[in-house]
Amino acid sequence: MEESEKKEIKKISISLLEELKKEKLQVEQWADKSVTAAAVFNTVNKTLFDTLPYPTYGNEEIDLKTNLIYEHLKLQYYGGGRSLYGVY
C-alpha cells in the first residue's frame, strides 16, 4: 500500500467516526438497540464500499473491515457521548 493510500484511508476513518459520533453513537447503549446498531453497521459498510480504493480493497476485504470496525465501535463507544477514550 502506498503512502498516499494510507493517508486517504486515515481521512476516511476520521470522517466516518466524526459522522457516527454526531448522531448514531449518541444513542444510549446504541449496540443493544437493533435499529441503531444496524444503522451504525450500514453506515460503516456503505462508507467503506463508497470510499476505499479499488482494487486494493475488494468486496471480501471490505466485508472483513466492516465487521472489525463495527466490533471495535461496540466495545469502545458505549453511547450517550461516552467512550473508552472519553466524552465526545
C-alpha positions in Angstrom: 0.0 0.0 0.0 1.3 3.4 -1.0 1.7 6.3 1.5 -1.0 8.3 -0.4 -3.5 5.4 0.1 -2.7 5.2 3.8 -3.3 9.0 4.2 -6.6 8.7 2.3 -7.7 5.8 4.5 -6.9 7.7 7.6 -9.0 10.7 6.3 -11.9 8.3 5.5 -11.7 6.8 9.0 -11.7 10.1 10.8 -14.6 11.4 8.7 -16.6 8.2 9.4 -16.0 8.3 13.1 -17.0 12.0 13.2 -20.2 11.3 11.3 -21.1 8.4 13.7 -20.4 10.5 16.8 -22.8 13.2 15.7 -25.9 11.1 16.0 -25.8 7.3 16.0 -23.2 6.9 18.7 -25.0 9.5 20.8 -27.9 7.0 21.4 -27.6 5.4 24.9 -26.5 1.8 24.6 -26.8 2.0 20.8 -25.4 -1.5 20.3 -28.3 -3.0 22.3 -30.9 -1.3 20.0 -31.3 -3.3 16.8 -32.3 -0.3 14.6 -29.4 1.9 15.8 -26.9 -1.0 15.7 -28.0 -1.8 12.1 -27.7 1.9 11.2 -24.1 2.0 12.5 -23.2 -1.2 10.7 -24.7 0.0 7.4 -23.1 3.4 7.7 -19.7 1.8 8.1 -20.3 -0.7 5.3 -21.6 1.9 2.8 -18.7 4.3 3.6 -16.1 1.6 3.1 -17.7 0.5 -0.2 -18.1 4.0 -1.5 -14.6 5.4 -0.5 -11.9 2.7 -0.1 -9.6 2.4 -3.1 -10.4 -0.4 -5.5 -8.8 -2.9 -6.3 -6.7 -2.6 -3.1 -10.0 -3.3 -1.2 -12.4 -5.8 -2.8 -15.8 -7.0 -1.5 -14.4 -9.6 0.8 -11.8 -7.2 2.3 -14.4 -4.6 2.8 -16.8 -7.0 4.5 -14.0 -8.1 6.9 -13.0 -4.4 7.6 -16.7 -3.5 8.2 -17.0 -6.3 10.8 -13.8 -5.3 12.5 -14.7 -1.6 12.7 -18.2 -2.4 13.9 -16.9 -4.7 16.7 -14.4 -2.0 17.7 -17.2 0.6 17.9 -19.3 -1.8 20.0 -16.5 -2.3 22.5 -15.1 1.2 22.7 -18.1 3.5 22.1 -20.8 3.0 24.7 -23.3 5.6 23.5 -24.6 8.7 25.1 -21.4 10.6 24.1 -19.2 8.3 26.2 -16.4 6.0 25.1 -13.3 4.3 26.3 -11.4 7.4 25.1 -13.6 9.9 27.0 -16.6 12.0 26.4 -17.3 13.2 22.8 
